[in-house]
C-alpha cells in the first residue's frame, strides 16, 4: 500500500503581529498602572488631610481646656505669639519639637510630620496645621478659627 504524504498547512504568527500585540498589551498595562498610582496618591492625600483635621480639632479641645484651667498661660503677657498645646495641656512655642507631630499626635521625625501652631488676635484663636504634600513639591495646610473668652 502506498501511503501518501499529506501537506500540512501551518499557519503561524509573524513577528510583526507579535510585536503589535506586545505593544497593545504594554499600553493597556501602562494605563492601568497610571490610574492605580493616581488613585493611591489621592487616597494618601485624603488620609493625611483627615489626620490633619483631627489634630487641629484636638488642639481646639486642648485650647478650651487650658482656658478653663489656666487662662493666663494663653491670655497672659508671657504667652508666646505662636504656640501649640501638648498632650499634657502645656503651652509651648510652635518652634518646639513637641509641635511637630505624627498622625497619632505624638512628636515625631518620620513623615508625614504635621506642624501645629496656634495664634491669637484678641479673643479669636487660629489653629493651623502644615505638612509636606505627597508630591514633595509643596505644602498642604488646614486652618480653623475659634473664639474664646477668659
CORHU-V256426 format. One record per residue. N is the residue number from 1. RES is the residue in one letter. NEAR is the number of other C-alpha atoms within 8 Angstrom. Layout:
n=N res=RES near=NEAR
n=N res=RES near=NEAR
This chain:
n=1 res=X near=2
n=2 res=X near=3
n=3 res=X near=4
n=4 res=X near=4
n=5 res=X near=4
n=6 res=X near=4
n=7 res=X near=4
n=8 res=X near=4
n=9 res=X near=4
n=10 res=X near=4
n=11 res=X near=4
n=12 res=X near=4
n=13 res=X near=6
n=14 res=X near=6
n=15 res=X near=6
n=16 res=X near=6
n=17 res=X near=8
n=18 res=X near=9
n=19 res=X near=8
n=20 res=X near=8
n=21 res=X near=8
n=22 res=X near=8
n=23 res=X near=8
n=24 res=X near=8
n=25 res=X near=8
n=26 res=X near=8
n=27 res=X near=8
n=28 res=X near=8
n=29 res=X near=8
n=30 res=X near=8
n=31 res=X near=8
n=32 res=X near=8
n=33 res=X near=8
n=34 res=X near=8
n=35 res=X near=8
n=36 res=X near=8
n=37 res=X near=8
n=38 res=X near=8
n=39 res=X near=8
n=40 res=X near=8
n=41 res=X near=9
n=42 res=X near=8
n=43 res=X near=8
n=44 res=X near=9
n=45 res=X near=10
n=46 res=X near=8
n=47 res=X near=8
n=48 res=X near=10
n=49 res=X near=9
n=50 res=X near=8
n=51 res=X near=10
n=52 res=X near=13
n=53 res=X near=9
n=54 res=X near=8
n=55 res=X near=11
n=56 res=X near=15
n=57 res=X near=8
n=58 res=X near=8
n=59 res=X near=11
n=60 res=X near=10
n=61 res=X near=8
n=62 res=X near=11
n=63 res=X near=9
n=64 res=X near=9
n=65 res=X near=9
n=66 res=X near=12
n=67 res=X near=11
n=68 res=X near=8
n=69 res=X near=6
n=70 res=X near=8
n=71 res=X near=11
n=72 res=X near=8
n=73 res=X near=10
n=74 res=X near=11
n=75 res=X near=8
n=76 res=X near=8
n=77 res=X near=4
n=78 res=X near=5
n=79 res=X near=9
n=80 res=X near=8
n=81 res=X near=7
n=82 res=X near=10
n=83 res=X near=15
n=84 res=X near=13
n=85 res=X near=13
n=86 res=X near=10
n=87 res=X near=6
n=88 res=X near=5
n=89 res=X near=9
n=90 res=X near=7
n=91 res=X near=10
n=92 res=X near=12
n=93 res=X near=11
n=94 res=X near=13
n=95 res=X near=6
n=96 res=X near=8
n=97 res=X near=7
n=98 res=X near=9
n=99 res=X near=18
n=100 res=X near=13
n=101 res=X near=15
n=102 res=X near=14
n=103 res=X near=12
n=104 res=X near=6
n=105 res=X near=7
n=106 res=X near=8
n=107 res=X near=10
n=108 res=X near=8
n=109 res=X near=8
n=110 res=X near=6
n=111 res=X near=5
n=112 res=X near=9
n=113 res=X near=13
n=114 res=X near=13
n=115 res=X near=11
n=116 res=X near=15
n=117 res=X near=12
n=118 res=X near=12
n=119 res=X near=10
n=120 res=X near=10
n=121 res=X near=6
n=122 res=X near=4
n=123 res=X near=8
n=124 res=X near=10
n=125 res=X near=12
n=126 res=X near=11
n=127 res=X near=14
n=128 res=X near=12
n=129 res=X near=14
n=130 res=X near=11
n=131 res=X near=11
n=132 res=X near=11
n=133 res=X near=10
n=134 res=X near=7
n=135 res=X near=5
n=136 res=X near=7
n=137 res=X near=6
n=138 res=X near=7
n=139 res=X near=9
n=140 res=X near=8
n=141 res=X near=9
n=142 res=X near=11
n=143 res=X near=9
n=144 res=X near=8
n=145 res=X near=8
n=146 res=X near=8
n=147 res=X near=7
n=148 res=X near=8
n=149 res=X near=4
n=150 res=X near=6
